[in-house]
Amino acid sequence: MNWALLAGLIAAYTWYIRGGGVPPGAGRIARYRRWMRRAPLAFGGSALLALALAGRIDTLWQLPAEFAALEAKARHFAGFGGNMATLKIAVLVGFGGGAVLGLAISRWQVRRGKRPFTAGDIERILPQRGGEFGWTAALGVAAGIVEELFFRLALPLFAALVTGDALLGFALATLLFAAAHRYQGWTGMAFSGVAGALLAVLYLATGELWFAMLIHALLNLNGLVLRPAVLRRAGD
């Protein structure tokens, strides 16, 4: 059954990345609507269904036993002597500081007529008008939830159940996570792969999927809402 569930997850992933493209020249909102129609079903729906069929819904709030061997390694890599409360605070403070610094540098570049640095080709999905910011906010939060559910829990779990190797499961999930961002070009895929690996470490170290979801959503909101809004004003 685990083979079938893993195959189902990969089929859902393939359905998402290969089908239902928007027509050439379609606007941003058409792209947002496509994502909001397909991603929650392909990633969130398939993950929840697979977990339910396998009787593993409990993994939504506790780390699967299959990941236990990686937990200690992730905590050692994360540091802070295994103190997860301190780790969470450090991650949140680091995120906030990095976001402020990144905004300051980008604002400085825009004011001098330079193009701000972006981690890949994301121009086509960045909001340009007021009505688009609500879409990117919703997209950013939804992606943080359903992508973590799929790429940090369901996919590596069933890959581990099939292969007997949790590390291999996370490697597969991280590669597919990066490939799902292929529209951003090679640079975007590389950054997505690194982000996916760090989110996996964060999930394994804390044992709390919700915290990985929170950080993922905050990263998305920074890149898709806060940063474009600030730079839009700086360019006026």
Backbone bond lengths (Angstrom), bond angles and torsions (degrees), N, CA, C in turn:
res aa  C-N    CA-C-N  psi(-1)  N-CA   C-N-CA  omega(-1)  CA-C   N-CA-C  phi
1 M - - - 1.464 - - 1.533 111.32 -
2 N 1.336 116.85 -35.62 1.459 119.40 179.90 1.527 111.90 -62.17
3 W 1.337 115.90 -36.64 1.462 120.02 175.92 1.525 110.07 -60.19
4 A 1.319 116.36 -45.34 1.463 120.64 -178.20 1.524 111.19 -64.76
5 L 1.318 116.90 -40.58 1.463 120.19 -179.82 1.526 111.08 -68.60
6 L 1.331 117.09 -38.97 1.460 120.01 176.34 1.526 110.43 -63.83
7 A 1.333 115.84 -42.87 1.468 119.96 177.69 1.524 110.91 -61.76
8 G 1.335 116.83 -38.49 1.458 120.94 178.18 1.519 111.95 -63.84
9 L 1.327 116.77 -40.69 1.464 120.53 178.07 1.523 111.19 -64.14
10 I 1.320 116.51 -43.61 1.465 119.86 179.56 1.528 110.69 -66.98
11 A 1.338 117.10 -35.26 1.458 120.41 176.19 1.526 111.07 -64.63
12 A 1.329 116.77 -40.73 1.468 120.85 177.64 1.529 110.56 -63.59
13 Y 1.304 116.16 -41.11 1.468 121.26 177.26 1.527 110.33 -61.43
14 T 1.325 116.16 -46.33 1.463 121.32 -179.20 1.525 110.98 -63.28
15 W 1.337 116.35 -40.96 1.468 121.16 177.77 1.515 110.78 -59.52
16 Y 1.322 116.28 -39.63 1.458 119.62 -179.05 1.527 111.91 -68.04
17 I 1.328 117.90 -48.87 1.458 119.35 -171.68 1.526 113.29 -79.90
18 R 1.339 118.80 -18.76 1.461 120.08 -174.83 1.519 114.44 -104.53
19 G 1.311 117.98 -21.36 1.461 118.74 -172.96 1.501 114.49 -114.95
20 G 1.316 114.91 165.66 1.462 121.50 171.67 1.500 115.42 68.49
21 G 1.332 117.72 32.95 1.454 119.95 178.91 1.519 112.17 -66.85
22 V 1.317 116.09 155.41 1.458 120.15 178.14 1.524 108.85 -83.86
23 P 1.347 118.77 152.38 1.463 121.37 179.33 1.525 111.26 -61.59
24 P 1.336 117.56 151.53 1.474 120.07 177.04 1.526 110.47 -56.36
25 G 1.309 115.89 136.48 1.452 120.06 179.62 1.514 114.49 83.55
26 A 1.333 117.22 1.02 1.461 119.81 179.30 1.518 110.23 -64.93
27 G 1.317 116.50 149.34 1.450 121.41 -177.67 1.514 112.99 -74.88
28 R 1.315 114.86 175.43 1.454 121.08 -178.50 1.525 112.47 -64.05
29 I 1.314 116.46 -40.93 1.463 119.06 -177.58 1.523 110.67 -63.06
30 A 1.337 117.49 -34.06 1.467 120.47 175.92 1.524 110.30 -62.62
31 R 1.319 115.89 -38.36 1.471 119.80 177.38 1.524 110.69 -68.30
32 Y 1.322 117.42 -41.38 1.460 120.54 178.65 1.533 110.72 -62.12
33 R 1.317 116.15 -44.14 1.461 120.26 -179.43 1.520 111.21 -63.45
34 R 1.336 116.26 -39.40 1.469 119.26 178.05 1.525 110.32 -60.63
35 W 1.339 116.19 -45.94 1.465 119.27 -179.18 1.516 110.49 -62.50
36 M 1.333 117.29 -45.17 1.465 121.00 -176.69 1.525 112.08 -68.21
37 R 1.338 117.41 -23.27 1.465 120.24 175.36 1.521 111.84 -78.67
38 R 1.324 116.34 -39.01 1.457 119.87 -168.28 1.533 114.85 -99.51
39 A 1.332 117.66 -43.99 1.468 119.67 -172.80 1.525 114.22 -63.64
40 P 1.342 119.55 -45.98 1.469 117.79 179.25 1.528 112.85 -59.28
41 L 1.341 116.29 -34.55 1.461 119.78 178.62 1.526 111.17 -75.29
42 A 1.338 116.14 -47.82 1.466 120.31 -176.74 1.519 112.09 -65.77
43 F 1.329 117.16 -41.83 1.458 120.37 -176.19 1.528 112.70 -96.46
44 G 1.322 116.58 -55.88 1.458 119.32 -178.55 1.516 113.00 -69.24
45 G 1.327 116.75 -49.12 1.463 120.70 -177.53 1.516 112.82 -63.33
46 S 1.332 116.76 -46.61 1.471 119.81 -178.57 1.523 111.46 -65.46
47 A 1.338 116.48 -38.66 1.470 120.16 -179.92 1.524 111.05 -64.70
48 L 1.329 116.69 -47.55 1.463 120.24 -179.76 1.526 111.34 -63.79
49 L 1.322 116.68 -39.62 1.462 120.03 179.36 1.527 110.98 -64.51
50 A 1.323 116.68 -45.17 1.468 120.00 179.79 1.527 111.11 -62.44
51 L 1.320 116.78 -44.06 1.464 120.46 179.31 1.521 111.44 -63.30
52 A 1.330 116.51 -39.98 1.467 120.73 179.79 1.520 110.84 -66.44
53 L 1.326 117.28 -45.09 1.466 120.91 -179.38 1.528 111.64 -64.29
54 A 1.321 116.51 -31.88 1.472 120.44 179.99 1.524 112.30 -87.14
55 G 1.333 117.22 -2.78 1.455 120.01 -177.31 1.510 113.10 68.75
56 R 1.355 116.55 33.16 1.468 120.56 -176.60 1.533 112.65 -118.42
57 I 1.311 117.32 28.55 1.456 120.55 178.48 1.534 111.37 -59.23
58 D 1.328 117.31 -27.94 1.462 120.67 -179.70 1.526 112.80 -60.65
59 T 1.337 117.37 -19.98 1.468 120.00 179.92 1.526 112.33 -71.00
60 L 1.324 116.62 -8.89 1.463 119.04 175.70 1.526 111.07 -67.13
61 W 1.320 117.17 -28.01 1.471 120.18 -178.26 1.528 113.65 -122.05
62 Q 1.318 118.03 -0.12 1.462 118.69 173.96 1.522 109.65 -142.94
63 L 1.318 115.21 146.76 1.460 120.77 -176.48 1.526 110.21 -65.33
64 P 1.334 118.17 129.53 1.472 120.35 178.48 1.527 111.48 -59.14
65 A 1.315 115.69 144.70 1.467 120.33 178.56 1.525 110.90 -59.88
66 E 1.335 116.50 -29.48 1.468 120.88 -179.87 1.526 112.31 -63.77
67 F 1.338 117.14 -20.10 1.461 121.11 -179.22 1.525 112.59 -96.96
68 A 1.326 117.74 0.22 1.463 121.57 -173.06 1.526 112.10 -59.57
69 A 1.320 117.52 -37.22 1.468 120.17 -177.96 1.527 111.31 -66.07
70 L 1.327 117.35 -26.68 1.461 120.91 -179.60 1.526 112.29 -89.07
71 E 1.320 117.25 -15.71 1.456 120.58 -175.82 1.532 111.57 -61.76
72 A 1.322 116.77 -48.48 1.464 120.46 -178.50 1.524 110.75 -64.14
73 K 1.325 117.14 -39.50 1.463 120.68 179.45 1.527 110.43 -65.27
74 A 1.330 116.15 -40.80 1.462 119.83 179.33 1.525 110.82 -65.40
75 R 1.328 117.60 -40.22 1.470 121.04 179.14 1.523 110.79 -66.14
76 H 1.316 116.00 -39.09 1.466 119.18 177.89 1.520 110.07 -64.90
77 F 1.315 117.05 -42.44 1.471 121.75 179.57 1.528 110.71 -64.71
78 A 1.338 116.36 -40.48 1.461 121.01 -178.15 1.515 112.26 -70.38
79 G 1.332 117.39 -27.82 1.452 121.27 178.79 1.521 113.50 84.71
80 F 1.331 116.75 -158.73 1.466 124.82 179.94 1.528 112.58 64.50
81 G 1.313 116.58 23.19 1.451 121.02 174.14 1.509 114.57 58.44
82 G 1.316 116.51 28.17 1.457 120.25 179.76 1.517 114.20 79.58
83 N 1.337 117.49 4.81 1.469 120.96 178.48 1.523 108.13 -81.66
84 M 1.334 116.69 100.62 1.459 120.64 -173.08 1.524 112.87 -74.21
85 A 1.328 117.19 -27.32 1.468 119.46 176.62 1.528 109.76 -64.57
86 T 1.322 115.96 -43.34 1.465 120.42 178.30 1.521 110.58 -66.15
87 L 1.314 116.74 -39.24 1.468 120.81 178.28 1.530 110.66 -60.14
88 K 1.328 116.46 -45.98 1.464 119.72 -179.23 1.522 111.34 -61.72
89 I 1.327 116.33 -43.43 1.469 120.12 178.97 1.522 109.88 -62.68
90 A 1.335 116.37 -43.66 1.458 120.74 -179.42 1.531 111.02 -62.71
91 V 1.323 116.90 -41.13 1.468 120.45 179.22 1.518 110.67 -63.91
92 L 1.328 117.10 -43.94 1.465 120.77 -179.29 1.533 111.07 -66.85
93 V 1.325 116.88 -42.86 1.461 120.18 178.31 1.529 110.31 -65.79
94 G 1.316 116.41 -42.78 1.458 120.62 178.55 1.517 111.79 -62.72
95 F 1.337 115.97 -40.43 1.467 119.40 177.65 1.525 110.24 -62.82
96 G 1.333 116.16 -47.15 1.457 119.70 -178.94 1.518 112.11 -61.50
97 G 1.332 116.66 -45.60 1.456 120.50 179.39 1.518 112.26 -64.00
98 G 1.336 115.66 -41.56 1.461 119.71 179.19 1.520 112.32 -65.76
99 A 1.343 115.94 -37.77 1.464 120.07 178.93 1.515 111.03 -65.24
100 V 1.339 116.97 -44.01 1.468 121.22 179.74 1.529 110.41 -64.32
101 L 1.331 117.12 -45.01 1.461 120.85 179.66 1.528 110.87 -63.45
102 G 1.346 116.31 -43.35 1.453 119.98 179.17 1.522 112.28 -62.74
103 L 1.326 116.55 -40.22 1.461 121.16 178.07 1.526 110.66 -64.61
104 A 1.326 116.53 -42.03 1.465 120.31 -179.54 1.525 111.03 -62.87
105 I 1.329 116.79 -43.97 1.464 120.59 -179.81 1.524 110.40 -65.87
106 S 1.331 116.94 -44.66 1.460 120.81 -179.47 1.521 111.61 -64.21
107 R 1.328 116.47 -40.39 1.468 120.71 178.13 1.530 110.46 -62.95
108 W 1.320 116.07 -41.35 1.465 121.26 177.07 1.528 110.56 -60.97
109 Q 1.351 117.59 -41.70 1.456 121.23 179.68 1.531 111.21 -65.33
110 V 1.332 116.38 -43.69 1.464 120.42 -178.78 1.520 110.85 -63.61
111 R 1.298 117.62 -42.52 1.465 121.50 -178.71 1.525 111.79 -65.24
112 R 1.302 116.99 -21.00 1.467 121.34 178.26 1.522 111.91 -101.89
113 G 1.326 115.20 14.93 1.455 120.24 175.08 1.507 114.81 75.55
114 K 1.326 117.07 15.55 1.457 121.03 179.69 1.527 110.30 -99.78
115 R 1.300 115.90 155.24 1.463 120.76 177.82 1.520 109.36 -82.79
116 P 1.332 118.07 125.44 1.470 119.75 -179.23 1.519 111.31 -67.48
117 F 1.317 115.31 151.15 1.457 120.79 -179.85 1.532 110.62 -68.84
118 T 1.310 115.86 137.95 1.466 121.48 172.98 1.520 108.55 -131.95
119 A 1.309 115.70 147.80 1.464 121.20 -179.48 1.526 109.33 -82.91
120 G 1.327 115.56 72.02 1.456 120.08 -179.32 1.520 111.83 108.31
121 D 1.312 115.20 177.25 1.464 121.93 -178.54 1.530 109.24 -86.62
122 I 1.335 116.25 91.99 1.466 120.40 -178.24 1.524 111.87 -115.88
123 E 1.318 116.43 11.29 1.462 120.62 -176.58 1.523 111.88 -56.48
124 R 1.335 116.52 -37.41 1.463 120.18 -175.32 1.525 113.51 -67.78
125 I 1.320 118.05 -18.52 1.467 119.38 -179.00 1.515 113.07 -109.39
126 L 1.334 117.98 -3.72 1.462 119.88 179.78 1.529 110.25 -76.43
127 P 1.320 117.75 137.63 1.469 120.60 179.96 1.521 111.48 -68.72
128 Q 1.324 115.32 141.40 1.458 120.98 179.06 1.527 112.38 -118.37
129 R 1.333 116.25 -24.58 1.462 121.23 -178.45 1.528 109.25 -120.73
130 G 1.328 114.28 160.10 1.454 119.35 -176.74 1.517 113.94 -55.11
131 G 1.328 118.01 -39.84 1.452 121.40 -177.47 1.514 114.29 -69.65
132 E 1.323 116.81 -13.78 1.466 120.14 -177.92 1.526 112.59 -88.02
133 F 1.320 117.21 -18.21 1.463 119.92 -176.83 1.532 112.12 -68.29
134 G 1.322 117.08 -33.98 1.457 119.76 176.85 1.517 111.60 -64.36
135 W 1.332 115.97 -38.00 1.468 120.56 177.84 1.522 110.99 -64.60
136 T 1.342 116.77 -45.64 1.466 118.09 -177.66 1.527 111.87 -70.12
137 A 1.338 116.68 -29.68 1.470 118.92 175.56 1.524 110.05 -65.53
138 A 1.331 116.77 -46.44 1.461 120.76 179.14 1.523 110.80 -63.81
139 L 1.326 115.95 -41.78 1.464 120.86 179.47 1.524 110.78 -62.92
140 G 1.338 116.20 -43.42 1.461 119.85 -177.95 1.514 113.06 -62.90
141 V 1.332 116.34 -42.54 1.466 120.12 179.29 1.528 110.42 -69.08
142 A 1.323 116.65 -45.63 1.471 119.96 -179.00 1.526 111.21 -61.86
143 A 1.338 116.19 -41.64 1.469 119.56 179.35 1.517 110.85 -62.86
144 G 1.321 116.72 -40.75 1.458 119.37 179.35 1.513 112.74 -59.92
145 I 1.318 116.46 -32.94 1.471 120.77 -179.00 1.517 111.36 -81.25
146 V 1.342 116.91 -57.66 1.469 119.33 -171.33 1.520 112.82 -72.91
147 E 1.333 117.98 -32.29 1.464 119.08 179.84 1.522 111.50 -72.07
148 E 1.319 117.53 -35.98 1.467 118.92 175.22 1.524 110.75 -67.42
149 L 1.304 115.62 -40.25 1.465 120.14 178.28 1.524 111.07 -59.17
150 F 1.307 116.28 -39.72 1.465 121.23 -177.25 1.532 112.13 -82.88
151 F 1.343 116.83 -54.47 1.465 120.87 -170.55 1.522 114.70 -84.89
152 R 1.318 118.18 -20.76 1.461 119.81 179.75 1.520 113.20 -106.29
153 L 1.336 117.22 -14.52 1.459 118.93 179.62 1.526 112.24 -121.80
154 A 1.321 117.38 -71.86 1.464 120.26 -169.55 1.527 113.12 -62.18
155 L 1.321 117.12 -52.38 1.469 119.25 -176.23 1.525 112.63 -63.30
156 P 1.339 120.33 -50.16 1.468 118.21 177.79 1.524 113.51 -65.76
157 L 1.339 117.32 -30.60 1.463 119.84 179.49 1.521 111.13 -65.07
158 F 1.322 117.10 -50.69 1.465 118.97 -177.26 1.524 111.43 -73.23
159 A 1.324 118.11 -28.80 1.459 119.90 172.78 1.525 110.09 -65.50
160 A 1.341 116.33 -38.90 1.462 120.29 177.98 1.523 111.29 -67.48
161 L 1.330 116.99 -39.10 1.459 120.61 178.86 1.532 111.53 -64.55
162 V 1.325 115.98 -33.86 1.464 120.27 -178.78 1.524 111.39 -79.90
163 T 1.331 116.88 -42.96 1.467 120.64 -174.40 1.525 113.53 -94.57
164 G 1.340 117.06 -19.73 1.450 120.54 -175.36 1.517 113.00 79.03
165 D 1.339 116.92 11.21 1.459 121.06 -176.18 1.528 109.23 -132.78
166 A 1.338 116.82 105.42 1.467 120.88 -178.44 1.520 111.48 -66.97
167 L 1.331 117.25 -36.55 1.461 120.09 179.86 1.522 110.51 -62.38
168 L 1.335 116.13 -40.58 1.461 120.25 176.66 1.527 110.34 -63.21
169 G 1.329 116.39 -38.26 1.457 120.72 178.39 1.516 111.93 -61.91
170 F 1.333 117.17 -43.51 1.457 120.13 178.52 1.523 111.75 -69.97
171 A 1.325 117.02 -34.55 1.463 119.78 177.47 1.526 110.10 -63.45
172 L 1.337 116.84 -44.36 1.462 121.04 178.29 1.529 110.37 -61.65
173 A 1.324 116.47 -46.45 1.462 120.71 -178.19 1.530 111.14 -62.97
174 T 1.324 117.39 -38.97 1.463 120.81 -179.55 1.522 110.86 -68.03
175 L 1.321 116.86 -40.13 1.465 120.22 177.77 1.530 111.23 -63.84
176 L 1.316 116.71 -42.79 1.462 120.05 179.44 1.524 111.09 -69.47
177 F 1.322 117.15 -33.54 1.461 121.31 176.36 1.525 109.20 -62.92
178 A 1.324 117.19 -45.45 1.465 120.74 178.15 1.528 110.64 -63.24
179 A 1.328 116.75 -42.72 1.469 120.45 -178.90 1.520 112.28 -65.04
180 A 1.329 117.11 -28.79 1.466 120.49 178.43 1.521 111.63 -66.58
181 H 1.348 117.27 -15.22 1.461 121.99 179.09 1.527 110.99 -105.15
182 R 1.317 116.69 26.62 1.463 121.43 -176.37 1.521 112.34 -62.22
183 Y 1.331 117.72 -25.22 1.462 120.84 179.23 1.524 111.41 -64.50
184 Q 1.343 117.31 -14.92 1.461 121.59 178.99 1.525 112.74 -88.82
185 G 1.334 116.61 0.63 1.453 120.03 -178.33 1.526 111.57 83.19
186 W 1.328 115.15 179.45 1.457 120.11 -175.53 1.526 112.18 -64.32
187 T 1.339 116.34 -37.60 1.465 118.87 179.15 1.526 110.58 -63.83
188 G 1.321 116.05 -44.73 1.456 119.96 179.23 1.518 112.16 -63.74
189 M 1.331 116.08 -38.97 1.461 119.41 177.91 1.524 111.03 -64.58
190 A 1.328 116.36 -39.88 1.468 120.06 179.52 1.524 110.69 -64.19
191 F 1.332 116.77 -46.32 1.462 120.01 179.06 1.529 110.77 -63.80
192 S 1.324 116.95 -38.82 1.469 120.46 179.05 1.521 110.88 -65.32
193 G 1.332 115.96 -38.61 1.459 119.55 178.11 1.523 112.01 -63.51
194 V 1.337 116.38 -43.42 1.470 120.24 178.07 1.524 110.43 -64.70
195 A 1.341 116.13 -43.73 1.467 119.78 178.64 1.522 110.93 -61.48
196 G 1.328 116.64 -42.30 1.458 120.35 179.01 1.515 112.38 -62.55
197 A 1.330 116.69 -40.57 1.470 120.64 178.67 1.522 110.92 -65.24
198 L 1.337 117.24 -41.82 1.467 120.34 179.90 1.524 111.34 -68.54
199 L 1.322 117.30 -37.02 1.465 120.05 176.36 1.529 110.57 -65.43
200 A 1.338 116.66 -35.47 1.463 120.20 177.04 1.528 110.35 -64.67
201 V 1.335 116.75 -43.49 1.466 120.57 177.41 1.525 110.44 -61.42
202 L 1.328 116.27 -42.77 1.461 120.76 179.96 1.525 110.96 -62.49
203 Y 1.325 116.27 -43.29 1.470 120.53 178.65 1.522 110.88 -63.65
204 L 1.321 116.97 -46.73 1.464 120.43 -178.13 1.526 111.18 -66.30
205 A 1.330 116.99 -38.83 1.465 120.23 -177.97 1.522 111.88 -67.98
206 T 1.335 116.69 -42.82 1.467 120.26 -177.67 1.521 111.94 -86.95
207 G 1.327 117.33 -25.47 1.458 121.11 -175.46 1.513 112.57 71.30
208 E 1.318 117.29 14.69 1.462 121.64 -174.92 1.522 110.12 -124.83
209 L 1.318 115.70 108.13 1.458 120.89 -178.37 1.516 111.46 -64.44
210 W 1.337 116.60 -34.13 1.461 119.23 -177.45 1.516 112.03 -62.14
211 F 1.337 117.44 -31.75 1.459 119.12 -179.08 1.531 110.70 -72.14
212 A 1.320 116.96 -38.58 1.466 120.11 174.57 1.528 110.12 -63.43
213 M 1.329 116.60 -38.70 1.470 120.43 176.60 1.528 110.81 -61.89
214 L 1.325 116.26 -42.61 1.462 121.01 -179.59 1.523 111.08 -61.75
215 I 1.319 117.14 -48.51 1.462 120.73 -178.70 1.526 110.42 -64.57
216 H 1.313 117.07 -41.36 1.467 120.98 178.28 1.527 110.01 -60.64
217 A 1.328 116.83 -45.80 1.463 120.63 -179.93 1.525 110.98 -63.67
218 L 1.336 117.48 -40.91 1.461 120.80 178.96 1.527 111.33 -64.12
219 L 1.319 117.32 -40.10 1.457 120.96 176.55 1.531 110.35 -60.56
220 N 1.326 115.77 -44.04 1.463 120.10 179.66 1.526 111.45 -65.06
221 L 1.323 116.78 -44.06 1.466 119.99 -179.13 1.526 110.89 -64.92
222 N 1.316 116.74 -35.34 1.465 119.59 176.80 1.530 110.45 -64.43
223 G 1.335 115.95 -46.35 1.459 120.00 -175.80 1.518 114.83 -77.71
224 L 1.335 117.09 -30.49 1.462 120.61 -173.18 1.524 114.26 -105.29
225 V 1.330 117.66 -11.42 1.468 119.96 -178.17 1.527 111.38 -128.41
226 L 1.338 116.85 -63.54 1.462 120.67 -173.29 1.524 112.13 -63.38
227 R 1.316 116.74 -52.74 1.469 120.39 -176.87 1.527 111.88 -61.84
228 P 1.341 119.57 -48.66 1.474 118.89 177.79 1.524 113.31 -60.50
229 A 1.347 116.82 -36.91 1.469 119.92 -179.59 1.525 110.81 -65.81
230 V 1.333 117.19 -44.72 1.463 120.96 -179.53 1.526 110.84 -66.01
231 L 1.333 116.84 -43.27 1.468 120.12 -178.34 1.517 111.35 -70.88
232 R 1.334 116.53 -29.14 1.458 119.34 176.57 1.527 110.71 -63.70
233 R 1.317 115.92 -41.36 1.460 120.00 178.15 1.530 111.27 -70.13
234 A 1.330 115.45 -37.81 1.465 119.02 -179.39 1.526 111.52 -64.64
235 G 1.350 115.59 -30.25 1.453 119.27 -178.77 1.514 114.04 -84.65
236 D 1.338 117.69 -9.32 1.480 121.32 -178.75 1.536 111.04 -74.49
